[in-house]
Amino acid sequence: MMGELSLRMTDGTHIVVPASLDAITTYVILEQEAWFEKETAFLASWLKPGMTALDVGANLGVYSLPMARVLAPHGQVFAYEPASEPRRLLALSKARNKTANLHIIAAALSDGEREGQLVLGNSSELNSLQGSGPTEKVQITSLDAEQTSRNWGAIDFIKIDAEGEEERILAGAQAFFSEHSPLVMFEIKAGEKQNDSLPAAFAGLGFGIYRLLAGAPVLVPVRIGEPLDPYELNLFAAKPDRAAALATENFLIEAVPEWEPDDTTRDWALAQFRAQPYASIFNALPGGAAAQDPVYRDALAGYAIWRSPEHAWPQRYAALKFACDTLGALCQRQPSLSRLSTLARIASDVGNRTMAVNALRFAAEVLKGGKGRIVEPFWPASPRFDQVAPGTDVVGWFVAAALERLEQLASFSSCFAPSSVDLNWLAKQPLVATEIERRRVLQQARAGQKVAVSSRLRKAAPDHLNVAAWRAGVVPNTRL
């Protein structure tokens, strides 16, 4: 049994994790101070006190713990975690957060009740009822059996992350789903393997399939067999009654209308663009904040509508799709730094993360070659830079926004893949987030180097919550 660390996440949740950078959750929370999946923010927006949620495959509690805090005092979370060590740490986190409404259940879910062997992965997130390697004897149950024994009332939400066991879980939940109509979040991709049959299995039970937009807490429809962005890890399933309730609450779009800009929209969008905190940097451009290319101007208009709460979600999403399709095609023909930055921003919001990463990689190559010039208005690639003053070095501000965003989008975490940018250089840039410095140190520490904790990581900051752990020298392979 290794030691543990108590870390804080951006939503205020405390989580106890293994004191090892080989543990995925430990690394990610130290790096990002949040779990890397976009769905956590959606649940924080949608869930309400008093609801009941099930977490199938709770592991260390990156979903269970925040949900229990949101649903308290009367809402309940039932967290299923078969492995003893993650369960032990989850119990410590439960006590640390004082979430008495979190019920930790020592079982895996499948299609029936029996004993089984849990194959232990190199990190607890990879534990599975399938495969080979070291094992731990566990109890296995089903949603139908749990419903019978626990006599649940209404179930509002279920997360299913069971490393390949999902279809058997559905097979053992026929009675459960005939009685309940929760919103279900299920893993569609684990590693490089995509479970293409799972959406159809849910559809066969009367569920519609949805995905979460990255730029807003809104679910949008997915057709069975529709190609998904390779970065899409989870989908949602909802029966018509649950979908209608979510749509009424503005958390789901049931149908997407057609949308194109007109002159009124273009003028309104330009006024919105000129109101951005950084818009004064466009004063030196030939057309100011007004894009001279009509296609680019229309794409900017679509993005302005997307960002406008004055409009209904279906119209906003239709405008976002228009903006992404229009600007994506334009960048294929006539790319520029301004257009690539804006495309990265729009594509990320719509959930086409691959397009965003490709745009940023192209921009990085242009910047490296020293050939790029900023001659058109643009959105900074990173939303964070909307509120970061450019100062006198507009080019440095643009580059920092683009490369910071490329580093954050290219992989879910720097523990999964080498960085796409030179972190030793980027971390020294004055405008970048503290996360970039954490990534630099963590990558080296995980590689076995003994890394000095920099002065920046020893200072508390709004975007650096776990300063106590860094100051204390308890982050593995670091020194003060």
C-alpha positions in Angstrom: 0.0 0.0 0.0 1.5 3.3 -1.1 1.0 6.7 0.6 -1.6 9.2 -0.4 -2.1 12.8 -1.2 -5.1 15.0 -0.4 -5.6 17.4 -3.3 -8.2 20.0 -4.1 -10.2 20.4 -7.3 -11.4 23.7 -8.8 -15.0 23.1 -7.7 -13.8 22.9 -4.0 -13.9 19.1 -3.8 -11.1 17.4 -1.9 -9.9 14.1 -3.3 -7.4 11.6 -1.7 -5.2 9.9 -4.3 -2.2 7.6 -4.4 1.1 9.4 -3.9 2.4 8.3 -7.3 2.6 10.0 -10.7 1.9 6.6 -12.3 -1.7 6.9 -11.0 -3.6 8.7 -13.7 -6.0 10.6 -11.3 -3.1 11.8 -9.2 -1.2 13.1 -12.2 -4.3 14.7 -13.8 -5.5 16.5 -10.6 -2.0 17.8 -9.9 -1.7 19.0 -13.5 -5.2 20.4 -14.2 -6.8 20.6 -10.7 -9.9 19.0 -12.3 -10.7 15.8 -14.1 -10.0 16.0 -17.8 -13.5 15.0 -19.0 -15.8 17.9 -20.1 -18.8 16.1 -18.6 -17.9 17.0 -15.0 -18.7 20.6 -15.6 -22.1 19.7 -17.3 -23.1 17.6 -14.2 -22.2 20.5 -11.9 -24.6 22.7 -13.9 -27.5 20.3 -14.3 -27.6 18.2 -11.1 -29.7 19.7 -8.3 -30.0 19.1 -4.5 -32.3 16.1 -3.8 -31.6 14.1 -7.0 -30.3 10.5 -6.9 -27.3 9.5 -8.9 -25.5 6.2 -9.5 -21.7 6.0 -10.4 -20.9 2.7 -11.9 -17.1 2.4 -11.8 -16.5 5.2 -9.3 -12.7 4.6 -8.9 -11.3 7.4 -6.8 -14.4 9.6 -7.0 -13.8 12.3 -9.6 -17.5 12.1 -10.4 -19.0 10.7 -7.1 -17.5 13.2 -4.8 -18.6 16.4 -6.6 -22.0 14.9 -7.3 -22.5 14.1 -3.6 -21.6 17.7 -2.7 -24.0 19.1 -5.3 -26.9 16.8 -4.3 -26.5 17.3 -0.5 -28.1 17.3 1.9 -31.0 15.1 0.8 -29.9 13.8 -2.6 -28.0 10.5 -2.7 -25.0 9.1 -4.7 -24.5 5.3 -4.9 -20.9 4.7 -6.0 -20.0 1.2 -7.2 -16.3 0.4 -6.9 -15.1 -3.2 -6.7 -11.4 -2.7 -6.1 -10.3 -2.4 -2.4 -7.6 0.2 -2.7 -9.5 2.8 -4.7 -12.5 2.2 -2.4 -10.3 2.8 0.7 -9.1 6.1 -0.7 -12.7 7.0 -1.7 -13.8 6.5 1.8 -11.1 8.8 3.0 -12.3 11.4 0.5 -15.9 10.9 1.7 -14.8 11.8 5.2 -12.7 14.7 4.1 -15.7 16.2 2.2 -18.2 15.3 4.9 -20.5 13.8 2.2 -22.6 11.4 4.3 -24.9 11.0 1.3 -22.3 9.1 -0.6 -22.8 5.4 -0.4 -19.8 3.3 -1.4 -20.7 -0.2 -2.6 -18.0 -2.9 -2.8 -19.2 -4.5 -6.1 -18.9 -4.4 -9.8 -21.9 -4.3 -12.1 -22.6 -6.7 -14.9 -25.5 -8.9 -16.0 -26.1 -10.9 -12.8 -25.0 -11.8 -9.3 -21.8 -13.8 -8.8 -18.2 -13.7 -7.6 -15.6 -12.7 -10.1 -12.0 -11.7 -10.6 -11.1 -8.0 -11.2 -8.0 -7.6 -13.4 -5.9 -4.8 -11.8 -4.4 -2.4 -14.3 -1.2 -0.4 -13.9 -3.4 2.5 -12.7 -6.8 1.9 -10.9 -8.7 3.7 -13.7 -7.8 0.7 -16.0 -9.1 -2.1 -13.7 -11.5 -4.4 -15.6 -13.4 -7.7 -15.4 -11.7 -8.7 -18.6 -8.1 -9.3 -19.6 -5.1 -10.9 -17.9 -2.8 -9.9 -15.1 -2.9 -9.7 -11.3 -6.5 -10.0 -10.0 -8.6 -9.4 -6.9 -11.7 -11.4 -6.0 -14.8 -9.2 -6.2 -18.6 -9.3 -5.9 -20.6 -8.8 -9.1 -24.2 -7.6 -9.2 -26.6 -6.1 -11.6 -28.8 -3.0 -11.7 -31.9 -5.2 -11.6 -30.7 -6.9 -8.4 -29.7 -3.6 -6.9 -33.2 -2.2 -7.6 -34.8 -5.1 -5.9 -32.6 -5.0 -2.8 -32.5 -1.2 -2.4 -36.0 -0.3 -3.6 -34.9 2.9 -5.2 -37.3 5.8 -5.9 -36.6 8.0 -8.9 -33.1 7.7 -10.3 -32.0 10.9 -12.1 -28.5 10.1 -13.4 -26.3 7.1 -14.0 -22.6 7.2 -15.1 -21.4 3.9 -16.5 -17.6 3.6 -16.9 -16.9 -0.1 -16.7 -14.0 -0.8 -19.1 -15.9 -2.9 -21.6 -18.6 -4.3 -19.3 -21.3 -1.8 -20.4 -23.4 -4.1 -22.7 -23.6 -6.7 -20.0 -24.7 -4.0 -17.5 -27.5 -3.2 -19.9 -28.4 -6.8 -20.2 -28.8 -6.9 -16.4 -30.9 -3.8 -16.3 -33.9 -4.5 -18.3 -36.4 -4.2 -15.4 -34.4 -1.3 -14.0 -34.8 0.7 -17.2 -38.4 -0.2 -17.7 -39.1 1.4 -14.3 -36.7 4.4 -14.4 -35.8 7.1 -16.9 -32.5 8.5 -15.8 -30.1 10.5 -17.9 -27.3 8.0 -18.6 -23.7 8.9 -19.4 -21.7 6.0 -20.8 -18.2 5.5 -22.0 -18.0 5.1 -25.8 -14.2 4.9 -26.1 -11.6 3.3 -23.8 -8.0 3.8 -25.1 -8.1 3.3 -28.8 -11.1 1.0 -28.8 -14.6 2.5 -29.6 -17.7 0.6 -28.6 -19.8 1.2 -31.7 -22.6 -1.2 -30.7 -23.4 0.5 -27.3 -25.4 3.4 -28.7 -27.6 1.0 -30.7 -28.1 -1.1 -27.5 -29.4 2.0 -25.7 -31.6 3.0 -28.7 -33.1 -0.5 -28.5 -34.3 0.3 -25.0 -36.0 3.5 -26.2 -33.2 6.0 -25.5 -32.1 8.9 -27.7 -28.4 9.4 -28.0 -26.6 12.7 -27.4 -23.2 14.2 -27.0 -22.1 17.1 -24.8 -20.8 20.3 -26.5 -17.4 21.3 -25.2 -18.3 25.0 -25.2 -21.5 24.9 -23.2 -23.5 22.6 -20.8 -25.8 21.5 -23.6 -26.5 18.0 -25.1 -27.0 17.7 -28.9 -28.4 14.7 -30.8 -26.2 12.0 -32.3 -27.5 9.7 -35.0 -26.7 6.0 -34.6 -23.6 5.2 -36.7 -22.7 8.9 -36.9 -18.9 9.3 -37.0 -17.6 10.8 -33.7 -14.6 13.0 -33.1 -11.7 10.7 -32.0 -11.5 12.7 -28.7 -15.2 11.9 -27.8 -15.0 9.6 -24.8 -18.6 9.6 -23.5 -22.1 9.9 -24.8 -25.5 10.4 -23.1 -28.7 8.4 -23.4 -32.1 9.8 -22.5 -35.7 8.6 -23.0 -38.1 11.1 -24.6 -39.5 12.2 -21.2 -36.0 12.9 -19.7 -34.9 14.6 -23.0 -38.0 16.8 -22.9 -37.3 17.8 -19.3 -33.7 18.6 -20.2 -34.7 20.7 -23.2 -37.2 22.7 -21.0 -34.3 23.4 -18.7 -32.1 24.5 -21.6 -29.7 21.6 -21.2 -30.6 19.7 -24.4 -31.3 20.5 -28.0 -33.8 18.1 -29.6 -33.7 19.5 -33.2 -31.3 21.8 -35.0 -32.7 24.4 -37.3 -31.2 25.8 -40.5 -29.2 29.0 -40.0 -27.5 31.6 -42.1 -26.5 35.2 -41.3 -28.1 38.3 -42.8 -27.1 41.9 -42.7 -28.7 42.6 -39.4 -26.9 39.6 -37.9 -23.6 40.7 -39.3 -23.9 44.3 -38.0 -25.0 43.0 -34.5 -22.1 40.5 -34.5 -19.6 43.2 -35.3 -20.8 45.3 -32.4 -20.4 42.4 -30.1 -16.9 41.7 -31.4 -15.9 45.3 -30.9 -17.0 45.1 -27.3 -14.5 42.3 -26.4 -11.9 43.4 -23.9 -9.0 42.9 -26.3 -10.7 44.4 -29.4 -8.6 47.6 -29.3 -5.7 45.6 -30.8 -7.7 45.5 -34.1 -7.6 49.3 -34.5 -4.3 49.0 -36.4 -5.8 46.6 -39.0 -7.0 47.8 -42.4 -10.7 47.1 -41.6 -10.5 47.4 -37.8 -12.6 44.7 -36.2 -14.6 44.1 -39.4 -13.3 41.2 -41.5 -12.9 42.1 -45.1 -13.4 38.6 -46.5 -17.2 38.0 -46.7 -16.9 34.3 -45.9 -14.8 34.9 -42.8 -17.1 37.7 -41.8 -20.1 35.3 -41.9 -18.2 32.7 -39.8 -17.5 35.4 -37.2 -21.2 36.3 -37.2 -22.2 32.7 -36.6 -19.8 32.5 -33.6 -21.2 35.8 -32.2 -24.7 34.3 -32.2 -23.5 31.2 -30.5 -22.0 33.3 -27.7 -25.2 35.3 -27.2 -27.6 34.3 -24.4 -30.3 36.5 -26.0 -30.9 33.7 -28.5 -32.4 30.2 -28.0 -30.0 27.2 -27.8 -31.2 25.6 -31.0 -30.5 28.8 -33.0 -27.2 29.3 -31.2 -26.0 25.8 -31.9 -27.1 26.0 -35.6 -25.0 29.2 -35.9 -22.0 27.5 -34.2 -22.2 24.6 -36.7 -22.5 27.1 -39.6 -19.4 29.0 -38.3 -17.4 25.8 -38.0 -18.3 24.4 -41.4 -17.8 27.8 -43.1 -14.5 28.6 -41.5 -13.2 25.1 -41.8 -13.8 25.1 -45.5 -12.2 28.6 -45.8 -9.1 27.5 -43.9 -8.7 24.6 -46.3 -8.5 27.1 -49.2 -7.0 30.2 -47.6 -5.6 29.8 -44.1 -4.1 32.6 -42.1 -3.0 33.0 -38.5 -6.2 34.9 -37.6 -8.5 32.3 -39.2 -6.7 29.4 -37.7 -6.9 30.9 -34.2 -10.6 31.5 -34.7 -11.2 28.1 -36.1 -9.5 26.4 -33.2 -11.8 28.4 -30.9 -15.0 27.5 -32.8 -14.1 23.9 -33.5 -13.3 23.3 -29.9 -16.7 24.7 -28.8 -18.7 22.6 -31.3 -16.8 19.4 -30.2 -14.6 18.9 -33.2 -11.4 18.8 -31.1 -9.4 17.1 -33.9 -10.1 20.1 -36.2 -9.1 22.5 -33.4 -5.8 20.6 -32.8 -5.0 20.5 -36.5 -5.6 24.2 -36.9 -3.3 25.0 -33.9 -0.6 22.7 -35.2 -0.7 24.4 -38.5 -0.6 27.8 -36.8 2.4 26.6 -34.7 4.3 25.7 -37.9 3.5 29.0 -39.4 4.7 30.8 -36.3 7.9 28.7 -36.1 8.7 29.6 -39.7 8.3 33.3 -38.9 6.1 33.8 -42.0 2.8 34.6 -40.3 1.3 38.1 -40.0 -1.9 39.2 -38.2 -3.8 41.1 -40.8 -7.4 40.2 -39.8 -9.5 40.2 -36.6 -9.7 37.0 -34.7 -10.7 35.2 -31.5 -7.8 34.1 -29.3 -7.5 30.3 -29.5 -7.8 30.0 -25.7 -11.0 31.3 -24.0 -8.9 32.3 -21.0 -7.2 35.0 -23.1 -10.5 36.9 -23.6 -9.8 38.4 -20.2 -6.0 38.6 -20.5 -4.8 42.1 -21.5 -2.5 41.9 -24.5 -0.4 44.9 -23.3 2.2 46.1 -25.9 3.2 42.7 -27.1 0.2 41.6 -29.2 2.2 38.9 -31.0 3.4 37.4 -27.7 -0.1 37.4 -26.4 -1.4 35.7 -29.6 1.4 33.1 -29.5 0.9 32.3 -25.8 -2.9 31.8 -26.4 -2.3 29.5 -29.4 0.4 27.3 -27.9 -1.2 27.1 -24.4 -4.4 25.9 -26.1 -2.5 23.4 -28.3 -0.9 21.9 -25.3 -4.2 21.6 -23.5 -6.2 20.2 -26.5 -3.7 17.8 -28.2 -4.1 15.2 -25.5 -6.3 14.8 -22.5 -3.3 15.1 -20.2 0.5 15.2 -20.6 0.6 11.8 -18.8 -0.9 10.2 -22.0 1.4 11.7 -24.7 4.5 13.8 -25.1 3.7 17.6 -25.2 3.1 19.2 -28.6 5.1 22.3 -27.7 8.3 23.1 -26.0 7.2 23.4 -22.4 10.6 24.7 -21.2 10.0 27.7 -23.5 6.3 28.1 -23.1 6.4 28.0 -19.3 8.6 31.0 -19.3 6.2 33.2 -21.2 4.6 35.7 -18.8 1.0 35.3 -19.9 0.6 31.5 -19.8 -1.4 29.7 -17.1 0.3 28.1 -14.1 -0.9 24.8 -15.5 1.8 24.9 -18.2 4.5 25.1 -15.5 2.9 22.2 -13.6 2.9 20.2 -16.9 6.6 20.9 -17.4 7.5 19.8 -13.9 5.2 16.7 -13.9 6.4 15.4 -17.2 10.0 15.5 -16.1 9.2 14.1 -12.6 7.2 11.2 -14.1 10.1 10.4 -16.4 12.2 9.8 -13.2 14.0 13.1 -13.0 14.3 14.9 -9.6 12.8 18.3 -10.5 13.1 21.5 -8.5 9.8 23.1 -7.6 9.9 26.5 -9.2 9.1 29.7 -7.4 5.8 30.0 -9.4 4.6 26.6 -8.0 5.5 27.7 -4.5 3.1 30.7 -4.7 -0.6 30.5 -4.2 -2.7 31.8 -7.1 -6.3 31.5 -8.3 -5.2 28.9 -10.9 -2.9 27.1 -8.5 -4.9 25.5 -5.7 -2.6 22.8 -4.4 0.3 25.1 -3.5 0.6 23.4 -0.1 1.5 20.0 -1.7 4.1 21.7 -3.9 5.6 23.7 -1.1 5.7 20.6 1.2 7.7 18.7 -1.4 5.2 15.8 -1.4 4.7 15.7 -5.2 6.7 12.6 -6.2 10.2 13.2 -7.7 10.2 16.9 -6.8 12.6 18.8 -4.6 12.5 22.2 -3.0 
